């Protein structure tokens, strides 16, 4: 067999492993860590609101229901119908009933 030293993956030298930390690499690492923490905090925010009582589970689900695209909603409803059929032996007739215009209590004038 012909072994080329360029293609082999071997142990790295100490200089390659322990490169000095420059201001640029430190700032890049700090920016990446800050972005990761901010993303985690944003992802967990609804759960914190749910735990503190500011948001109910129904409100959380309703918010995400409103953000679904028609394709996503159809997929979710199909999944729920299949699960119901598997667990109970009955295929439900599900549909997405949208509210009528003007039926909100906020739009009524008394």
C-alpha positions as CSV (number, residue, x, y, z in Angstrom):
1,X,0.0,0.0,0.0
2,X,1.1,3.5,-0.8
3,X,0.7,5.9,2.2
4,X,0.8,9.6,1.5
5,X,1.5,11.6,4.6
6,X,-0.8,14.4,3.2
7,X,-3.9,12.1,3.3
8,X,-3.3,10.5,6.7
9,X,-5.2,11.7,9.7
10,X,-2.7,11.6,12.5
11,X,-2.1,13.2,15.9
12,X,-1.9,16.9,15.8
13,X,1.0,18.8,17.1
14,X,0.8,20.8,20.2
15,X,1.0,24.0,18.2
16,X,-2.1,22.9,16.1
17,X,-4.1,22.0,19.2
18,X,-3.2,24.8,21.5
19,X,-3.2,27.8,19.2
20,X,-3.1,31.2,21.0
21,X,-6.4,32.9,21.5
22,X,-6.4,36.1,19.6
23,X,-8.8,39.0,20.1
24,X,-10.6,38.0,16.9
25,X,-11.1,34.3,17.9
26,X,-12.2,35.4,21.4
27,X,-14.8,37.8,19.9
28,X,-16.1,35.2,17.5
29,X,-16.5,32.7,20.2
30,X,-18.2,35.2,22.5
31,X,-20.6,36.3,19.8
32,X,-21.5,32.7,19.0
33,X,-22.0,31.8,22.7
34,X,-24.2,34.9,23.1
35,X,-26.3,34.1,20.1
36,X,-26.7,30.5,21.4
37,X,-27.9,31.7,24.8
38,X,-30.2,34.3,23.3
39,X,-31.7,31.6,21.0
40,X,-32.2,29.2,24.0
41,X,-33.9,32.0,26.0
42,X,-36.2,32.9,23.2
43,X,-37.2,29.2,22.7
44,X,-37.9,28.7,26.4
45,X,-39.8,32.0,26.9
46,X,-43.3,30.5,26.3
47,X,-42.6,27.8,28.8
48,X,-41.5,30.4,31.4
49,X,-44.7,32.4,30.8
50,X,-46.7,29.1,31.1
51,X,-45.1,28.3,34.4
52,X,-45.5,31.8,35.9
53,X,-49.2,31.8,35.0
54,X,-49.0,34.7,32.5
55,X,-50.0,32.3,29.8
56,X,-52.4,29.4,29.9
57,X,-51.8,26.2,28.0
58,X,-54.9,27.0,25.9
59,X,-53.5,30.4,25.0
60,X,-50.2,28.8,24.0
61,X,-51.8,26.2,21.8
62,X,-54.2,28.8,20.3
63,X,-51.2,31.1,19.4
64,X,-49.4,28.3,17.6
65,X,-52.6,27.2,15.9
66,X,-53.0,30.6,14.4
67,X,-49.5,30.5,13.0
68,X,-50.0,27.2,11.1
69,X,-50.0,27.2,7.4
70,X,-52.9,25.4,5.7
71,X,-50.6,22.5,4.7
72,X,-49.3,22.2,8.3
73,X,-52.8,22.3,9.7
74,X,-53.9,19.6,7.3
75,X,-50.9,17.4,8.3
76,X,-51.6,17.9,12.1
77,X,-55.3,17.1,11.6
78,X,-54.4,13.9,9.7
79,X,-52.0,12.9,12.4
80,X,-54.6,13.4,15.1
81,X,-57.3,11.5,13.1
82,X,-54.9,8.6,12.6
83,X,-54.0,8.5,16.2
84,X,-57.7,8.6,17.2
85,X,-58.4,5.8,14.8
86,X,-55.6,3.7,16.1
87,X,-56.5,4.2,19.8
88,X,-60.3,4.1,19.6
89,X,-61.0,2.3,16.3
90,X,-63.0,5.3,14.9
91,X,-61.9,7.7,12.2
92,X,-63.2,11.1,13.3
93,X,-64.5,13.7,10.8
94,X,-62.4,16.6,11.6
95,X,-62.5,20.1,10.1
96,X,-61.0,23.5,10.8
97,X,-64.0,25.8,11.6
98,X,-62.8,29.4,11.3
99,X,-64.7,32.1,13.2
100,X,-67.1,34.2,11.3
101,X,-66.3,37.9,10.7
102,X,-67.6,40.1,13.4
103,X,-68.2,37.3,15.8
104,X,-65.4,38.4,18.2
105,X,-66.4,40.1,21.4
106,X,-63.8,42.8,20.7
107,X,-65.6,43.8,17.5
108,X,-69.1,44.0,19.0
109,X,-70.5,47.4,19.9
110,X,-73.0,47.5,22.7
